[in-house]
Amino acid sequence: MNSKFYVYIIQCANGQLYTGMTNDVERRFEEHRSGHGGHYTSYAGATKLLYKEEYNTSQEAAKRETQLKGWTRRKKIALMQNNLALLKKL
C-alpha cells in the first residue's frame, strides 16, 4: 500500500501554531480538536487546520516537520501565505 504522509500546521485556541506529521490529516486534526491529539493541543486546544504538505515517505515528512518546528511563527505564516520573498528574508 502506497500511503502518503503529511506535515501540517494547526491554529490552537490560544493563538499558537502547532506543527505535526501524520498519514491522515483529517483524522489527526479531529484527534487534536477532541483533546486526544497530543500533549500540547490537549490543553491549548486546536481550532483550525491552516496548512499541509504531502510527502511520499514518513522519513521525508519527519525531516520537514523537524525543519518547520525550528522556524519562527513569522516564517511559518510567510510559508502558509506563499510569500516567497518574505520567506527568503526570514
C-alpha positions in Angstrom: 0.0 0.0 0.0 1.4 3.4 -1.0 0.4 5.7 1.8 1.1 9.4 1.8 2.4 11.4 4.7 1.7 14.9 5.6 3.2 17.8 7.6 0.5 20.1 8.9 0.1 23.3 10.9 -2.9 24.0 13.0 -4.0 27.0 15.0 -4.6 26.5 18.7 -7.3 28.2 20.7 -4.6 30.3 22.4 -3.4 31.6 19.0 -0.2 29.5 18.9 0.7 27.4 15.9 1.3 23.6 16.2 3.2 21.6 13.6 2.8 17.9 13.3 3.1 14.9 10.9 0.6 12.2 10.1 -0.7 9.8 7.3 -4.3 11.1 7.8 -4.7 14.8 8.3 -8.4 14.9 8.8 -8.3 12.1 11.4 -5.3 13.7 13.2 -6.9 17.1 13.3 -10.1 15.6 14.8 -7.9 14.0 17.5 -6.3 17.3 18.3 -9.8 19.0 18.4 -11.1 16.4 20.8 -8.2 16.7 23.1 -6.6 13.4 22.2 -4.1 14.5 19.6 -1.0 15.5 21.6 0.2 16.8 24.9 0.3 20.5 23.8 -3.0 20.6 21.9 -4.8 18.7 24.7 -4.6 21.8 26.9 -4.1 24.5 24.2 -7.0 23.4 22.0 -7.0 23.1 18.3 -9.3 25.3 16.2 -8.3 25.3 12.6 -6.2 23.4 10.1 -4.1 26.1 8.4 -1.7 24.3 6.1 -0.5 20.9 4.9 2.2 19.4 2.7 2.2 15.9 1.2 5.2 13.5 1.1 5.8 10.0 -0.2 7.7 8.7 2.8 7.5 9.1 6.5 11.2 10.0 6.5 10.7 12.9 4.2 7.7 14.2 6.2 9.6 13.8 9.5 12.6 15.8 8.1 10.3 18.6 7.0 8.4 18.6 10.3 11.7 19.0 12.2 12.6 21.9 9.9 9.3 23.7 10.3 9.3 23.2 14.1 12.6 25.2 14.1 11.1 28.1 12.2 9.7 31.2 13.8 5.9 31.9 13.7 6.5 34.7 11.2 8.4 32.3 8.8 5.6 29.7 9.1 3.0 32.4 8.3 5.0 33.5 5.2 5.1 29.9 4.1 1.3 29.5 4.5 0.7 32.7 2.6 3.1 31.5 -0.1 5.1 34.7 0.4 8.4 33.6 -1.1 10.1 37.0 -1.0 9.5 37.3 2.8 10.3 33.6 3.3 13.7 34.1 1.8 14.4 37.1 4.1 13.4 35.3 7.3 
